[in-house]
Amino acid sequence: MEVHHHAHHPKKWKEYITEFLMLFLAVSMGFVAENLREKHVENERSEELMQAFIMDVKENQKQLDSLITNNKRLSFYYDSLTFNHGFSVKPIELKKLSETIPLLVYRFINKKTIFDQMKSSGALRYIQDKEILKAMLRYEEKADLVEIRSMQSETDQYNNEFRPTIAKILPLAFFKYNSDADLKSITKMDYIVHPGRYENYNTFKAKIESELEKTKLTSDQIKALAIAWHLRQERITFGLRYQIDLHEEGTVLLKLIETKFKQ
């Protein structure tokens, strides 16, 4: 039985070139497809992160709206006290003052969870628009400064200067007094965090009110309070400038981002 062997003809050089070109094209198309896929994934991820970042900035804007409103009110209140009692040395009705004085500190806390996530993961590189990236970085830098001023500078002045000063001058009854409006607005939480406080207050209410009515501040005490009120107003106003500037910066940033990343 004869076995027939097929003859193998050597390939022509054109065939080698054709095969090489086909292989090169296949590999190149693979790279192109992978790059396109990665680009698509990056675009989707960028869109998700920017939408989340927009929500953080909007939360900051709401916080600033409230903060600016309250700090404007505080600034005007303490400024009025300073002028009314610092120059004319009018007598101070301690009961009325206790009912109206806002012994509060309004703080700004920068909501930056998404920005920190983008920064730590390197996702900021997804933002191709350099104008938007610069605006984001500028906003976060200002927001951090506003938070520092709010949480440290203003709070330190309140705790270490303002409260100790008025505590040396004003009687204990001033801080323990509750107006009728205060007593009517007591919540369940108030009873939880101040157990027994309001029962005790009812017991000593008459003595507290009597002490407020009988206590008369000297002119030197009134002037010392006026200085404390002025320094309080000064610190509030200083922080308020930066809060207003940050709110304006946030408005510009949102307009810039939402033009490209519409929800």
C-alpha positions in Angstrom: 0.0 0.0 0.0 1.5 3.3 -1.0 1.5 6.3 1.2 1.2 9.6 -0.5 2.9 12.5 1.2 1.6 16.0 0.5 4.3 18.3 -0.4 4.6 21.5 1.8 5.3 24.5 -0.4 7.3 27.2 1.3 5.3 30.4 2.0 6.0 33.4 0.1 7.3 36.5 1.9 4.0 38.3 1.2 2.1 35.7 3.1 4.3 36.2 6.2 3.7 39.9 6.0 0.0 39.4 5.7 -0.1 37.1 8.7 2.1 39.5 10.7 -0.2 42.4 9.8 -3.3 40.4 10.7 -1.8 39.4 14.1 -0.6 43.0 14.8 -4.1 44.3 13.9 -5.8 41.8 16.2 -3.5 42.7 19.1 -3.9 46.5 18.4 -7.7 46.2 18.3 -7.5 44.3 21.6 -5.6 47.2 23.2 -8.0 49.7 21.7 -11.0 47.8 22.9 -9.5 47.5 26.4 -8.7 51.2 26.5 -12.2 52.1 25.3 -13.6 49.8 28.0 -11.4 51.4 30.7 -12.3 54.9 29.5 -16.0 54.0 29.6 -15.6 52.6 33.2 -13.7 55.8 34.2 -16.4 58.0 32.7 -19.1 56.1 34.6 -17.2 56.2 37.8 -16.5 59.9 37.4 -20.2 60.6 36.8 -21.1 58.7 40.0 -18.5 60.4 42.1 -19.3 63.9 40.8 -23.0 63.4 41.5 -22.1 62.3 45.1 -19.7 65.3 45.4 -22.5 67.6 44.3 -24.7 66.3 47.1 -21.9 66.9 49.6 -21.5 70.5 48.4 -25.3 71.1 48.5 -25.3 69.8 52.1 -22.6 72.3 52.9 -24.6 75.0 51.3 -27.6 74.2 53.4 -25.5 74.2 56.5 -24.0 77.5 55.6 -27.4 79.0 54.9 -28.4 78.2 58.5 -25.0 79.2 59.9 -24.9 82.6 58.2 -28.4 83.4 59.2 -27.8 82.6 62.9 -24.4 84.2 63.0 -25.8 87.4 61.5 -28.4 87.4 64.2 -25.8 86.8 66.9 -23.5 89.5 65.6 -26.2 92.1 65.5 -27.4 91.0 69.0 -24.0 91.3 70.7 -23.1 94.5 68.8 -26.3 96.1 70.1 -25.6 95.0 73.7 -22.1 96.5 73.4 -23.3 99.9 72.3 -26.4 100.0 74.6 -24.4 99.2 77.7 -20.8 99.9 76.9 -21.2 103.6 76.3 -24.5 104.7 78.0 -23.9 102.3 80.9 -27.6 101.5 81.1 -28.7 99.3 84.0 -29.0 95.6 83.0 -32.2 93.7 83.8 -30.6 90.3 84.4 -33.9 88.5 84.1 -34.6 90.0 80.7 -31.0 89.5 79.6 -31.1 85.8 80.6 -34.3 85.3 78.6 -32.8 86.8 75.4 -29.0 86.2 75.4 -28.1 83.3 73.0 -25.3 81.4 74.7 -24.7 79.2 71.6 -21.9 78.5 69.2 -22.9 77.5 65.6 -20.2 75.4 64.1 -19.4 74.5 60.4 -18.4 70.9 59.7 -17.2 70.4 56.1 -19.0 67.5 54.5 -16.2 66.1 52.4 -16.5 62.3 52.5 -16.6 61.9 48.7 -13.8 64.4 48.1 -11.6 62.5 50.5 -12.5 59.2 48.9 -11.6 60.6 45.4 -8.4 62.0 46.8 -7.2 58.9 48.6 -8.2 56.5 45.7 -6.7 58.6 43.0 -10.1 59.1 41.4 -9.4 62.8 40.9 -7.6 61.8 37.8 -10.9 60.9 36.3 -11.8 64.6 36.1 -10.6 65.7 32.7 -11.9 69.3 33.0 -9.0 71.2 34.6 -11.3 74.2 35.4 -13.6 72.0 37.4 -10.7 70.2 39.2 -9.1 73.5 40.2 -12.5 74.8 41.4 -13.0 71.7 43.5 -9.5 72.0 45.1 -10.0 75.7 45.8 -13.4 75.0 47.3 -12.2 72.3 49.6 -9.2 74.4 50.8 -11.6 77.2 51.7 -14.1 74.8 53.3 -11.3 73.3 55.5 -10.3 76.8 56.6 -13.9 77.8 57.5 -14.2 74.6 59.5 -10.9 75.3 61.4 -12.0 78.8 62.2 -15.4 77.6 63.3 -14.3 74.6 65.3 -11.1 76.0 66.8 -10.8 79.8 66.7 -14.4 80.8 67.5 -15.0 77.9 69.8 -11.8 78.5 71.8 -12.7 82.2 72.2 -16.1 81.2 73.4 -15.0 78.6 75.9 -11.7 80.1 77.1 -12.6 83.8 77.1 -16.3 84.7 76.7 -17.9 82.2 79.1 -15.3 82.6 81.9 -15.6 86.4 81.7 -19.4 86.5 82.1 -19.3 83.6 84.6 -17.2 85.8 86.9 -19.7 88.7 86.7 -23.1 87.2 86.5 -24.7 85.3 89.4 -25.6 81.6 89.3 -29.3 82.4 89.0 -28.6 84.0 85.6 -27.5 80.6 84.2 -30.2 78.6 86.0 -33.2 80.8 85.2 -35.8 79.5 82.8 -38.5 81.7 81.3 -42.1 80.5 80.9 -41.4 79.9 77.2 -38.4 77.7 78.1 -40.5 75.6 80.5 -43.3 75.1 78.0 -40.8 73.9 75.3 -39.2 71.2 77.4 -39.0 67.9 75.5 -38.6 64.3 76.6 -34.9 64.5 75.7 -34.5 67.4 78.1 -35.7 65.2 80.9 -33.3 62.4 79.8 -30.2 64.6 79.6 -31.1 66.7 82.7 -32.7 64.3 85.1 -34.3 66.1 88.0 -33.2 69.5 86.8 -36.7 70.9 86.2 -38.1 69.4 89.5 -35.3 71.2 91.2 -36.0 74.4 89.3 -39.6 74.4 90.4 -38.4 74.1 94.0 -36.0 77.0 93.8 -37.8 79.1 91.2 -38.8 81.9 93.6 -35.3 82.2 95.0 -33.7 82.2 91.5 -36.0 85.0 90.3 -35.5 87.0 93.5 -31.7 86.8 93.1 -32.0 88.1 89.5 -34.2 91.0 90.5 -32.0 92.0 93.5 -28.6 91.7 91.9 -27.4 95.1 90.6 -24.2 95.2 88.5 -21.7 98.0 89.0 -20.6 100.3 86.1 -17.3 98.5 86.0 -19.0 95.1 85.7 -21.2 96.4 82.9 -18.2 97.7 81.0 -16.4 94.4 81.4 -19.5 92.6 80.0 -19.6 95.1 77.1 -16.0 94.3 76.2 -16.8 90.5 76.4 -19.8 91.1 74.1 -17.7 93.1 71.7 -15.0 90.4 71.5 -17.7 87.8 71.0 -19.3 89.8 68.2 -15.9 90.5 66.6 -15.0 86.8 66.4 -18.4 85.9 65.0 -18.1 88.6 62.3 -14.6 87.4 61.4 -15.8 83.9 60.8 -18.9 85.1 59.1 -16.9 86.8 56.3 -15.3 83.4 55.4 -18.6 81.6 55.7 -20.3 84.0 53.2 -17.3 83.7 50.9 -17.4 79.9 51.0 -21.1 79.9 50.3 -20.5 82.1 47.2 -17.7 79.8 46.1 -20.0 76.8 46.5 -22.6 78.5 44.3 -20.1 79.1 41.5 -18.7 75.5 41.9 -22.2 73.9 41.7 -23.0 75.9 38.6 -19.8 74.9 36.9 -20.1 71.2 37.7 -23.8 70.9 37.0 -23.3 72.4 33.6 -21.3 69.3 32.7 -22.7 66.7 35.1 -26.4 67.3 34.9 -28.5 65.1 37.2 
